[in-house]
Amino acid sequence: MEEVLKKFGPVSLVGKSFGVFRSHRLDVDFSVPRKDSSGRKPEVEIDPFMSFEDAFSRRDLTINAMGIDLLSYDLVDPFDGQKDLANKTLSCPDKTKFTEDPLRFYRVMQFIGRFEMYPDNELNDICKNMDISKVSTERISSEFEKLFLKSRRPSLGIRWLKDIDRLREILPQLADTVEIKQEPKWHPEGDVFEHTMQCVDAAANINRGCAIFEIEGEGSREKDLEKLIIIYAALCHDLGKFLATTIVDGKIKSIGHERVGVKLAKKLLSKITKNKDLIEAAVKLVQYHMVPCQLVDSNSKPAAYKRLVAKLAPNVTMQMIAKICLADKQGRNPESQEPLTSDSDTIEKFLKISKDAHVDKKPEAAVLLGRDLISEIKPGPQMGKLLKLAYKIQIDQGIIDKQELKNIVMQELVSVGDK
């Protein structure tokens, strides 16, 4: 089979113990009929004479246990997969075989989100109790990526984890947000968990396209990573409310939750990905997710926008933080578990000011560089401090003349030396 598939492009063997060939050009997996030998080190044995029913009984779900008889072109469906597909039901062909691969638990999770299908009672019972402790972070990460990048409502997969009492095992920091109350005036949708689920779905919707955001590099791996960062940030943005929520003068407050949430976000994300750059970017969005609205509401000057983008760079842009802020606003629907879809004048204004200040894509470039000071001071910590001061003056005071900036920081150096 591998030789035949190579004619169509690159092929790799995935899940060595399960004998699955992946054709990358066709984006299709080919599974061969096989059976396992018994013993401490079972081996996969190809069996071309295996019946359809025996072969399909090894599949994870009945909707994946269908085929076409290439001689008669009849549908082969020994486990009623077609019926389950029509009823949007997830069911397994064989209870014992399902639990042999614990990754299937996470596949059920992402199928729920991607296809908005729901497990039957038997599959729910299996997933409530099956051992998933041996699944590697890399494989878990892959299933969460599918959930978040390919679902219209990824929250459905997360809600299912809660429904079968496994949310705390998999995402403990998120589980802590269940029943954490919010001020109804600002959050009529309910507790922090409900808000978070709506925000995750809102982020997924925004990722698919929103009129107020520019579309660049769609379909690229870089763009997919950006989308993941945004959804991971939406998942984690209010984790800090578990620690910060108090009642002040009869009102529910969560002052500073964005700061205390940083550590919690790092812990949660480390359970579902090993991509440190992704975690760093998502956590940065968590830390600053309230700032766009604060800048607009306080009529801040462009200098404040320039300071923000400098803090976000290099792995987060103003467009990305605006998307998180919009998702936060949309995740407040009291009438349904689906988020609101309205745009925000506040976010549009934030984006316009960022663009007018020429920092919508990257920070303002520093005018004074190390090479401009090399004749006056040796490279080292002191030069670094002077360059940081020069950039602060450039942003805060709008001074962009190189010589003027140099004179100011060198005078600062002289003043420090005189003390």
Backbone hydrogen bonds in HBPLUS format (Angstrom, degrees):
<---DONOR---> <-ACCEPTOR-->    atom                        ^
c    i                          cat <-CA-CA->   ^        H-A-AA   ^      H-
h    n   atom  resd res      DA  || num        DHA   H-A  angle D-A-AA Bond
n    s   type  num  typ     dist DA aas  dist angle  dist       angle   num
A0005-LEU N   A0001-MET O   2.92 MM   4  6.19 164.9  1.95 159.0 162.8     1
A0006-LYS N   A0002-GLU O   3.00 MM   4  6.15 143.6  2.13 144.7 154.0     2
A0007-LYS N   A0004-VAL O   3.19 MM   3  5.72 152.8  2.27 109.7 117.2     3
A0008-PHE N   A0005-LEU O   2.89 MM   3  5.55 159.1  1.94 117.9 124.6     4
A0009-GLY N   A0006-LYS O   3.18 MM   3  5.09 161.5  2.22 100.8 106.5     5
A0024-HIS N   A0010-PRO O   3.14 MM  14  5.85 154.9  2.21 152.8 160.0     6
A0012-SER N   A0022-ARG O   3.06 MM  10  5.31 153.2  2.14 139.0 147.1     7
A0022-ARG N   A0012-SER O   2.80 MM  10  5.31 167.3  1.81 160.9 165.4     8
A0014-VAL N   A0020-VAL O   2.85 MM   6  5.47 160.7  1.88 165.1 169.3     9
A0018-PHE N   A0015-GLY O   2.56 MM   3  5.23 160.8  1.59 130.4 137.7    10
A0021-PHE N   A0030-PHE O   2.81 MM   9  5.03 167.1  1.83 152.1 150.6    11
A0030-PHE N   A0021-PHE O   2.66 MM   9  5.03 160.5  1.70 153.8 160.7    12
A0023-SER N   A0028-VAL O   2.93 MM   5  5.49 169.3  1.94 173.3 169.9    13
A0027-ASP N   A0023-SER O   2.81 MM   4  5.69 123.7  2.13 140.0 156.1    14
A0028-VAL N   A0023-SER O   3.30 MM   5  5.49 151.9  2.39 142.1 148.4    15
A0047-ASP N   A0033-PRO O   2.99 MM  14  5.50 166.0  2.01 126.3 130.6    16
A0035-LYS N   A0045-GLU O   2.88 MM  10  5.32 150.6  1.96 143.6 152.8    17
A0045-GLU N   A0035-LYS O   2.82 MM  10  5.32 159.6  1.87 156.7 163.8    18
A0037-SER N   A0043-GLU O   3.09 MM   6  5.47 151.4  2.17 143.1 151.9    19
A0050-MET N   A0047-ASP O   3.20 MM   3  5.55 168.1  2.22 116.4 118.1    20
A0055-ALA N   A0051-SER O   2.96 MM   4  6.18 167.2  1.98 155.9 159.8    21
A0056-PHE N   A0052-PHE O   2.77 MM   4  5.89 166.8  1.79 157.4 161.4    22
A0057-SER N   A0053-GLU O   2.96 MM   4  5.94 134.0  2.17 138.9 150.1    23
A0058-ARG N   A0055-ALA O   3.30 MM   3  5.87 161.2  2.33 110.9 116.3    24
A0059-ARG N   A0056-PHE O   3.01 MM   3  5.35 160.2  2.05 110.8 117.2    25
A0064-ASN N   A0061-LEU O   2.93 MM   3  5.33 150.4  2.02 110.1 119.6    26
A0062-THR N   A0091-SER O   2.77 MM  29  5.72 158.1  1.82 153.5 156.5    27
A0065-ALA N   A0062-THR O   2.97 MM   3  4.74 160.4  2.00 102.2 107.1    28
A0067-GLY N   A0076-VAL O   2.93 MM   9  4.97 145.3  2.05 140.2 148.3    29
A0076-VAL N   A0067-GLY O   2.72 MM   9  4.97 172.6  1.72 145.3 144.5    30
A0069-ASP N   A0074-ASP O   2.96 MM   5  5.40 168.7  1.97 159.5 161.6    31
A0073-TYR N   A0069-ASP O   2.49 MM   4  4.91 143.2  1.62 157.5 166.2    32
A0084-ASP N   A0080-ASP O   3.14 MM   4  6.47 160.0  2.18 148.7 154.2    33
A0085-LEU N   A0081-GLY O   2.83 MM   4  6.03 151.7  1.91 147.9 156.1    34
A0086-ALA N   A0082-GLN O   3.04 MM   4  6.29 157.9  2.09 145.0 150.1    35
A0087-ASN N   A0083-LYS O   2.95 MM   4  6.20 147.2  2.06 145.1 154.7    36
A0088-LYS N   A0084-ASP O   2.87 MM   4  5.81 102.9  2.48 135.9 152.7    37
A0089-THR N   A0084-ASP O   2.81 MM   5  4.80 172.1  1.82 144.2 146.8    38
A0088-LYS N   A0085-LEU O   3.22 MM   3  5.01 158.0  2.27  98.0 104.3    39
A0118-TYR N   A0088-LYS O   3.02 MM  30  6.42 162.5  2.05 145.0 144.2    40
A0090-LEU N   A0118-TYR O   2.92 MM  28  5.52 161.8  1.95 120.4 122.4    41
A0120-ASP N   A0090-LEU O   2.94 MM  30  6.07 146.5  2.05 170.5 160.7    42
A0098-PHE N   A0094-ASP O   2.99 MM   4  6.09 149.9  2.08 152.1 160.9    43
A0100-GLU N   A0097-LYS O   3.12 MM   3  5.24 152.5  2.20 103.3 111.8    44
A0104-ARG N   A0101-ASP O   3.02 MM   3  5.91 163.6  2.05 125.8 130.2    45
A0105-PHE N   A0102-PRO O   3.12 MM   3  5.74 154.3  2.19 114.7 120.7    46
A0106-TYR N   A0103-LEU O   2.94 MM   3  5.47 121.8  2.29 110.5 123.0    47
A0107-ARG N   A0103-LEU O   3.09 MM   4  6.49 144.2  2.23 143.4 154.2    48
A0108-VAL N   A0104-ARG O   2.92 MM   4  6.17 153.9  1.99 149.5 154.3    49
A0109-MET N   A0105-PHE O   3.21 MM   4  6.56 156.0  2.27 141.0 147.3    50
A0110-GLN N   A0106-TYR O   3.03 MM   4  6.36 159.7  2.08 148.0 151.4    51
A0111-PHE N   A0107-ARG O   2.86 MM   4  6.00 148.8  1.96 147.9 157.2    52
A0112-ILE N   A0108-VAL O   2.98 MM   4  6.17 154.5  2.05 152.8 158.4    53
A0113-GLY N   A0109-MET O   3.42 MM   4  6.78 155.9  2.48 141.8 146.8    54
A0114-ARG N   A0110-GLN O   2.86 MM   4  5.97 168.0  1.87 150.0 154.1    55
A0115-PHE N   A0111-PHE O   2.89 MM   4  5.61 166.0  1.91 144.8 149.5    56
A0116-GLU N   A0112-ILE O   2.93 MM   4  4.91 122.5  2.27 123.0 132.8    57
A0124-ASN N   A0120-ASP O   2.97 MM   4  6.22 161.0  2.01 157.8 164.0    58
A0125-ASP N   A0121-ASN O   2.94 MM   4  6.14 159.1  1.98 149.1 154.4    59
A0126-ILE N   A0122-GLU O   3.00 MM   4  6.29 153.7  2.07 146.6 153.9    60
A0127-CYS N   A0123-LEU O   2.93 MM   4  6.14 166.9  1.95 152.8 155.9    61
A0128-LYS N   A0124-ASN O   2.89 MM   4  6.06 139.1  2.06 145.7 157.1    62
A0129-ASN N   A0126-ILE O   3.16 MM   3  5.61 138.8  2.34 105.7 115.8    63
A0130-MET N   A0126-ILE O   2.93 MM   4  5.91 135.9  2.13 154.3 167.5    64
A0135-VAL N   A0132-ILE O   3.34 MM   3  5.83 170.8  2.35 115.7 118.3    65
A0140-ILE N   A0136-SER O   3.01 MM   4  6.30 158.3  2.06 152.0 158.9    66
A0141-SER N   A0137-THR O   2.77 MM   4  5.88 160.1  1.81 150.6 156.3    67
A0142-SER N   A0138-GLU O   3.13 MM   4  6.38 150.7  2.22 140.1 147.0    68
A0143-GLU N   A0139-ARG O   3.30 MM   4  6.60 153.2  2.37 143.1 148.6    69
A0144-PHE N   A0140-ILE O   3.00 MM   4  6.33 158.3  2.05 155.3 161.7    70
A0145-GLU N   A0141-SER O   2.89 MM   4  6.09 152.7  1.96 149.6 157.4    71
A0146-LYS N   A0142-SER O   3.16 MM   4  6.44 154.9  2.22 141.0 146.8    72
A0147-LEU N   A0143-GLU O   2.98 MM   4  6.24 158.4  2.03 145.3 151.6    73
A0148-PHE N   A0144-PHE O   2.88 MM   4  6.09 163.9  1.90 153.8 157.0    74
A0149-LEU N   A0145-GLU O   2.83 MM   4  5.81 153.1  1.90 150.8 157.8    75
A0150-LYS N   A0146-LYS O   2.97 MM   4  5.45 148.7  2.07 140.0 145.5    76
A0156-LEU N   A0153-ARG O   3.10 MM   3  5.99 162.7  2.13 125.1 128.6    77
A0157-GLY N   A0154-PRO O   3.11 MM   3  5.77 136.2  2.31 116.8 125.2    78
A0159-ARG N   A0155-SER O   2.72 MM   4  5.94 164.2  1.75 161.7 166.3    79
A0160-TRP N   A0156-LEU O   3.04 MM   4  6.15 145.8  2.16 137.0 145.7    80
A0161-LEU N   A0157-GLY O   3.32 MM   4  6.65 147.5  2.43 136.3 143.5    81
A0161-LEU N   A0158-ILE O   3.08 MM   3  5.16 118.2  2.48  96.5 111.1    82
A0162-LYS N   A0158-ILE O   3.25 MM   4  6.68 152.1  2.33 146.8 153.7    83
A0163-ASP N   A0159-ARG O   2.88 MM   4  6.22 153.8  1.94 147.2 155.3    84
A0164-ILE N   A0160-TRP O   3.01 MM   4  6.28 147.8  2.12 154.5 160.8    85
A0166-ARG N   A0161-LEU O   2.83 MM   5  5.14 170.1  1.84 162.8 159.4    86
A0165-ASP N   A0162-LYS O   3.07 MM   3  5.04 161.5  2.10 108.6 111.2    87
A0170-ILE N   A0166-ARG O   3.24 MM   4  6.44 150.3  2.34 146.3 153.2    88
A0171-LEU N   A0167-LEU O   2.65 MM   4  5.47 163.5  1.68 159.9 165.8    89
A0174-LEU N   A0171-LEU O   3.09 MM   3  5.48 125.3  2.41 107.9 121.4    90
A0175-ALA N   A0171-LEU O   3.04 MM   4  6.35 153.6  2.11 152.2 160.6    91
A0176-ASP N   A0172-PRO O   3.15 MM   4  6.45 137.9  2.34 142.0 152.0    92
A0177-THR N   A0174-LEU O   2.96 MM   3  5.46 154.5  2.02 112.6 120.5    93
A0178-VAL N   A0175-ALA O   3.22 MM   3  5.66 162.0  2.26 111.9 117.3    94
A0180-ILE N   A0177-THR O   3.13 MM   3  5.30 161.9  2.16 126.4 123.6    95
A0192-VAL N   A0180-ILE O   2.97 MM  12  5.60 148.6  2.07 148.9 158.6    96
A0186-TRP N   A0183-GLU O   3.01 MM   3  5.77 136.7  2.21 122.6 131.4    97
A0187-HIS N   A0183-GLU O   2.81 MM   4  5.78 153.5  1.88 153.0 159.3    98
A0195-HIS N   A0191-ASP O   3.05 MM   4  6.37 164.1  2.08 153.9 158.7    99
A0196-THR N   A0192-VAL O   2.86 MM   4  6.03 158.6  1.90 149.0 155.1   100
A0197-MET N   A0193-PHE O   2.93 MM   4  6.21 160.0  1.97 154.8 159.5   101
A0198-GLN N   A0194-GLU O   3.07 MM   4  6.33 161.6  2.10 151.8 156.3   102
A0199-CYS N   A0195-HIS O   2.90 MM   4  6.14 150.3  1.99 146.9 156.1   103
A0200-VAL N   A0196-THR O   2.89 MM   4  6.15 153.6  1.96 152.7 159.1   104
A0201-ASP N   A0197-MET O   3.18 MM   4  6.46 160.7  2.22 146.6 150.8   105
A0202-ALA N   A0198-GLN O   2.86 MM   4  6.07 151.3  1.94 143.4 152.5   106
A0203-ALA N   A0199-CYS O   2.79 MM   4  6.01 157.1  1.84 149.8 155.5   107
A0204-ALA N   A0200-VAL O   3.02 MM   4  6.29 152.8  2.10 143.4 150.7   108
A0205-ASN N   A0201-ASP O   2.96 MM   4  6.24 154.0  2.03 146.5 153.3   109
A0206-ILE N   A0202-ALA O   2.86 MM   4  6.13 160.3  1.90 153.1 158.5   110
A0207-ASN N   A0203-ALA O   2.86 MM   4  6.03 153.3  1.93 146.0 153.5   111
A0208-ARG N   A0204-ALA O   3.25 MM   4  6.49 137.5  2.44 136.9 146.6   112
A0208-ARG N   A0205-ASN O   3.12 MM   3  5.26 130.2  2.38  96.9 109.8   113
A0209-GLY N   A0206-ILE O   3.04 MM   3  5.28 150.6  2.13 105.1 114.2   114
A0213-PHE N   A0210-CYS O   3.05 MM   3  5.71 166.7  2.07 124.9 129.2   115
A0220-SER N   A0217-GLY O   3.20 MM   3  5.84 162.4  2.24 140.7 141.9   116
A0224-ASP N   A0220-SER O   2.95 MM   4  6.29 153.3  2.02 148.0 155.9   117
A0225-LEU N   A0221-ARG O   2.93 MM   4  6.20 152.9  2.00 149.1 155.8   118
A0226-GLU N   A0222-GLU O   3.09 MM   4  6.40 151.3  2.18 141.2 148.9   119
A0227-LYS N   A0223-LYS O   2.96 MM   4  6.27 154.5  2.02 147.8 154.6   120
A0228-LEU N   A0224-ASP O   2.91 MM   4  6.21 153.8  1.98 146.8 154.1   121
A0229-ILE N   A0225-LEU O   2.90 MM   4  6.15 159.3  1.94 149.9 155.3   122
A0230-ILE N   A0226-GLU O   3.06 MM   4  6.33 158.3  2.11 148.0 153.1   123
A0231-ILE N   A0227-LYS O   3.02 MM   4  6.33 160.3  2.06 150.6 155.4   124
A0232-TYR N   A0228-LEU O   2.77 MM   4  5.93 165.5  1.79 158.8 163.4   125
A0233-ALA N   A0229-ILE O   2.89 MM   4  6.02 152.2  1.97 144.1 152.1   126
A0234-ALA N   A0230-ILE O   2.95 MM   4  6.21 151.0  2.04 141.2 149.4   127
A0235-LEU N   A0231-ILE O   2.88 MM   4  6.13 151.9  1.96 147.3 154.9   128
A0236-CYS N   A0232-TYR O   3.11 MM   4  6.31 137.6  2.30 138.5 149.0   129
A0236-CYS N   A0233-ALA O   3.12 MM   3  5.11 127.1  2.41  93.8 107.5   130
A0237-HIS N   A0233-ALA O   2.76 MM   4  5.51 124.6  2.07 150.6 163.4   131
A0239-LEU N   A0236-CYS O   3.15 MM   3  5.42 174.7  2.15 121.2 120.9   132
A0241-LYS N   A0238-ASP O   3.08 MM   3  5.62 161.4  2.11 115.1 120.7   133
A0242-PHE N   A0239-LEU O   3.20 MM   3  6.08 165.0  2.22 123.4 126.7   134
A0243-LEU N   A0240-GLY O   3.03 MM   3  5.56 139.8  2.19 112.1 121.3   135
A0244-ALA N   A0240-GLY O   2.92 MM   4  6.06 151.2  2.01 149.5 158.8   136
A0245-THR N   A0241-LYS O   3.15 MM   4  5.19 144.6  2.28 132.5 132.2   137
A0246-THR N   A0253-LYS O   2.81 MM   7  5.38 156.8  1.87 152.8 160.7   138
A0253-LYS N   A0246-THR O   2.77 MM   7  5.38 173.0  1.77 163.2 165.7   139
A0248-VAL N   A0251-LYS O   2.76 MM   3  5.23 157.1  1.81 159.5 156.3   140
A0251-LYS N   A0248-VAL O   2.95 MM   3  5.23 160.5  1.99 112.2 118.7   141
A0257-HIS N   A0254-SER O   3.21 MM   3  5.63 152.6  2.29 136.8 132.5   142
A0259-ARG N   A0256-GLY O   3.04 MM   3  5.46 138.5  2.21 109.0 119.8   143
A0260-VAL N   A0256-GLY O   3.22 MM   4  6.59 167.5  2.23 162.3 163.9   144
A0261-GLY N   A0257-HIS O   2.92 MM   4  5.74 130.7  2.17 135.6 147.8   145
A0262-VAL N   A0259-ARG O   3.23 MM   3  5.67 162.9  2.26 110.8 115.7   146
A0265-ALA N   A0261-GLY O   2.83 MM   4  5.94 153.6  1.90 150.4 157.6   147
A0266-LYS N   A0262-VAL O   3.09 MM   4  6.39 157.0  2.14 149.8 155.3   148
A0267-LYS N   A0263-LYS O   3.16 MM   4  6.43 157.8  2.21 145.7 151.2   149
A0268-LEU N   A0264-LEU O   2.99 MM   4  6.24 164.4  2.02 152.1 156.0   150
A0269-LEU N   A0265-ALA O   2.94 MM   4  6.03 174.7  1.94 156.4 158.1   151
A0270-SER N   A0266-LYS O   3.07 MM   4  6.06 147.5  2.18 141.6 149.7   152
A0271-LYS N   A0268-LEU O   3.04 MM   3  5.54 154.9  2.11 111.6 119.5   153
A0272-ILE N   A0269-LEU O   3.05 MM   3  5.38 149.7  2.15 107.2 116.0   154
A0273-THR N   A0269-LEU O   2.98 MM   4  6.04 123.3  2.31 154.3 169.0   155
A0279-ILE N   A0275-ASN O   3.05 MM   4  6.38 161.0  2.09 152.6 158.0   156
A0280-GLU N   A0276-LYS O   2.89 MM   4  6.05 164.4  1.91 149.0 153.3   157
A0281-ALA N   A0277-ASP O   3.03 MM   4  6.21 161.9  2.07 147.4 151.6   158
A0282-ALA N   A0278-LEU O   2.96 MM   4  6.14 167.8  1.97 154.2 157.8   159
A0283-VAL N   A0279-ILE O   2.89 MM   4  5.98 162.7  1.92 155.0 159.8   160
A0284-LYS N   A0280-GLU O   3.05 MM   4  6.20 147.5  2.16 139.9 148.6   161
A0285-LEU N   A0281-ALA O   3.12 MM   4  6.46 150.3  2.21 146.0 153.5   162
A0286-VAL N   A0282-ALA O   3.01 MM   4  6.36 148.0  2.11 143.6 152.9   163
A0287-GLN N   A0283-VAL O   2.96 MM   4  6.24 159.5  2.00 150.4 154.8   164
A0288-TYR N   A0284-LYS O   3.13 MM   4  6.36 149.9  2.22 145.1 152.2   165
A0289-HIS N   A0285-LEU O   2.88 MM   4  5.35 104.8  2.46 143.2 155.0   166
A0291-VAL N   A0288-TYR O   3.05 MM   3  5.47 153.6  2.12 116.3 124.2   167
A0294-GLN N   A0290-MET O   3.26 MM   4  6.45 154.4  2.33 147.2 154.7   168
A0294-GLN N   A0291-VAL O   2.96 MM   3  4.88 112.1  2.43  97.0 114.7   169
A0295-LEU N   A0291-VAL O   2.83 MM   4  6.03 157.9  1.88 167.6 172.2   170
A0296-VAL N   A0292-PRO O   3.19 MM   4  6.45 163.2  2.22 149.0 152.9   171
A0297-ASP N   A0293-CYS O   2.87 MM   4  5.95 168.3  1.88 151.2 155.2   172
A0298-SER N   A0294-GLN O   3.04 MM   4  6.03 144.8  2.17 140.9 148.9   173
A0300-SER N   A0295-LEU O   2.99 MM   5  5.16 171.3  2.00 158.2 158.2   174
A0299-ASN N   A0296-VAL O   3.08 MM   3  5.10 163.2  2.11 108.1 112.1   175
A0304-ALA N   A0301-LYS O   2.94 MM   3  5.75 143.0  2.08 124.7 132.3   176
A0305-TYR N   A0302-PRO O   2.99 MM   3  5.11 121.9  2.34 100.2 115.1   177
A0306-LYS N   A0302-PRO O   2.97 MM   4  6.34 151.2  2.06 151.8 160.7   178
A0307-ARG N   A0303-ALA O   2.93 MM   4  6.24 146.9  2.05 144.3 153.2   179
A0308-LEU N   A0304-ALA O   3.03 MM   4  6.26 153.3  2.11 140.5 147.6   180
A0309-VAL N   A0305-TYR O   3.03 MM   4  6.30 169.6  2.04 153.3 154.7   181
A0310-ALA N   A0306-LYS O   3.19 MM   4  6.26 147.1  2.31 137.0 145.5   182
A0311-LYS N   A0307-ARG O   3.18 MM   4  6.47 142.9  2.32 141.6 150.6   183
A0311-LYS N   A0308-LEU O   2.98 MM   3  5.18 125.1  2.29 101.0 115.3   184
A0312-LEU N   A0308-LEU O   3.02 MM   4  6.35 147.6  2.13 149.6 159.5   185
A0313-ALA N   A0309-VAL O   2.98 MM   4  6.02 151.0  2.06 146.2 152.3   186
A0321-ILE N   A0317-THR O   3.16 MM   4  6.57 161.3  2.20 151.1 155.0   187
A0322-ALA N   A0318-MET O   2.96 MM   4  6.03 146.5  2.07 140.7 150.3   188
A0323-LYS N   A0319-GLN O   3.01 MM   4  6.26 145.0  2.14 142.6 151.4   189
A0324-ILE N   A0320-MET O   3.18 MM   4  6.56 153.0  2.25 146.5 152.9   190
A0325-CYS N   A0321-ILE O   3.04 MM   4  6.23 158.5  2.08 143.2 149.1   191
A0326-LEU N   A0322-ALA O   2.90 MM   4  6.13 152.6  1.98 145.4 152.8   192
A0327-ALA N   A0323-LYS O   2.89 MM   4  6.11 160.9  1.93 147.8 153.2   193
A0328-ASP N   A0324-ILE O   2.89 MM   4  6.10 152.5  1.96 147.1 154.8   194
A0329-LYS N   A0325-CYS O   3.11 MM   4  6.40 146.2  2.23 139.2 147.5   195
A0329-LYS N   A0326-LEU O   3.07 MM   3  5.06 118.5  2.47  94.4 109.4   196
A0330-GLN N   A0326-LEU O   2.89 MM   4  6.18 150.8  1.97 150.7 159.5   197
A0331-GLY N   A0327-ALA O   3.01 MM   4  6.07 133.9  2.23 145.3 155.3   198
A0340-LEU N   A0330-GLN O   2.84 MM  10  4.70 162.0  1.87 151.3 145.8   199
A0348-GLU N   A0344-SER O   3.06 MM   4  6.33 161.7  2.09 150.3 155.7   200
A0349-LYS N   A0345-ASP O   2.93 MM   4  6.11 154.7  1.99 146.2 152.8   201
A0350-PHE N   A0346-THR O   2.95 MM   4  6.21 155.0  2.01 145.7 153.0   202
A0351-LEU N   A0347-ILE O   2.96 MM   4  6.22 161.1  2.00 152.6 156.5   203
A0352-LYS N   A0348-GLU O   2.97 MM   4  6.18 152.8  2.05 144.4 152.2   204
A0353-ILE N   A0349-LYS O   2.95 MM   4  6.16 168.0  1.96 156.5 158.6   205
A0354-SER N   A0350-PHE O   3.03 MM   4  6.16 158.4  2.08 145.2 151.8   206
A0355-LYS N   A0351-LEU O   2.93 MM   4  6.11 154.7  1.99 144.0 150.8   207
A0356-ASP N   A0352-LYS O   2.84 MM   4  6.07 161.4  1.87 152.4 157.7   208
A0357-ALA N   A0353-ILE O   2.94 MM   4  6.06 140.5  2.09 142.1 152.3   209
A0359-VAL N   A0354-SER O   2.94 MM   5  5.34 168.5  1.95 161.6 158.4   210
A0358-HIS N   A0355-LYS O   2.94 MM   3  4.86 155.8  1.99 102.3 109.5   211
A0372-ASP N   A0369-LEU O   2.94 MM   3  5.43 146.9  2.06 111.5 121.6   212
A0373-LEU N   A0370-GLY O   3.00 MM   3  5.40 155.9  2.06 111.8 119.3   213
A0376-GLU N   A0373-LEU O   2.80 MM   3  5.32 151.3  1.88 118.0 127.6   214
A0377-ILE N   A0373-LEU O   2.93 MM   4  6.01 150.3  2.02 161.5 170.3   215
A0384-GLY N   A0380-GLY O   3.06 MM   4  6.36 159.1  2.10 153.3 159.9   216
A0385-LYS N   A0381-PRO O   2.96 MM   4  6.28 150.9  2.04 148.8 155.8   217
A0386-LEU N   A0382-GLN O   3.06 MM   4  6.37 155.4  2.12 147.2 153.6   218
A0387-LEU N   A0383-MET O   2.91 MM   4  6.19 158.9  1.96 155.5 161.1   219
A0388-LYS N   A0384-GLY O   2.98 MM   4  6.17 153.2  2.05 144.4 151.9   220
A0389-LEU N   A0385-LYS O   2.93 MM   4  6.15 153.0  2.01 143.9 151.5   221
A0390-ALA N   A0386-LEU O   2.84 MM   4  6.09 156.8  1.89 147.3 153.9   222
A0391-TYR N   A0387-LEU O   2.99 MM   4  6.21 155.5  2.05 144.9 150.7   223
A0392-LYS N   A0388-LYS O   3.03 MM   4  6.24 153.4  2.10 143.2 150.6   224
A0393-ILE N   A0389-LEU O   2.95 MM   4  6.23 160.5  1.99 153.9 158.6   225
A0394-GLN N   A0390-ALA O   2.90 MM   4  6.09 156.1  1.96 144.9 152.3   226
A0395-ILE N   A0391-TYR O   2.94 MM   4  6.17 157.5  1.99 149.2 153.9   227
A0396-ASP N   A0392-LYS O   2.81 MM   4  5.91 173.3  1.82 156.8 158.9   228
A0397-GLN N   A0393-ILE O   2.83 MM   4  5.42 158.3  1.88 140.2 147.5   229
A0398-GLY N   A0394-GLN O   2.99 MM   4  4.97 124.4  2.31 116.8 127.2   230
A0405-LEU N   A0401-ASP O   3.02 MM   4  6.29 163.0  2.05 158.1 162.7   231
A0406-LYS N   A0402-LYS O   2.92 MM   4  6.14 156.9  1.97 149.1 156.2   232
A0407-ASN N   A0403-GLN O   2.88 MM   4  6.10 159.0  1.92 149.6 154.8   233
A0408-ILE N   A0404-GLU O   3.05 MM   4  6.28 157.2  2.10 147.7 153.4   234
A0409-VAL N   A0405-LEU O   3.06 MM   4  6.33 169.1  2.07 156.7 158.0   235
A0410-MET N   A0406-LYS O   2.94 MM   4  5.99 155.6  2.00 149.7 157.1   236
A0411-GLN N   A0407-ASN O   2.99 MM   4  6.05 147.1  2.10 140.2 148.8   237
A0412-GLU N   A0408-ILE O   3.05 MM   4  6.35 143.9  2.18 138.6 148.9   238
A0413-LEU N   A0409-VAL O   2.95 MM   4  6.28 145.0  2.08 139.5 148.7   239
A0414-VAL N   A0410-MET O   2.97 MM   4  6.30 152.6  2.05 144.1 150.8   240
A0415-SER N   A0411-GLN O   2.86 MM   4  6.10 156.4  1.92 146.6 153.4   241
A0416-VAL N   A0412-GLU O   2.97 MM   4  6.19 156.9  2.02 147.6 153.0   242
A0417-GLY N   A0413-LEU O   3.01 MM   4  6.19 152.1  2.09 141.7 149.7   243
A0418-ASP N   A0414-VAL O   2.97 MM   4  6.22 134.5  2.18 143.7 155.6   244
A0419-LYS N   A0416-VAL O   3.24 MM   3  5.44 147.7  2.35 100.7 109.8   245
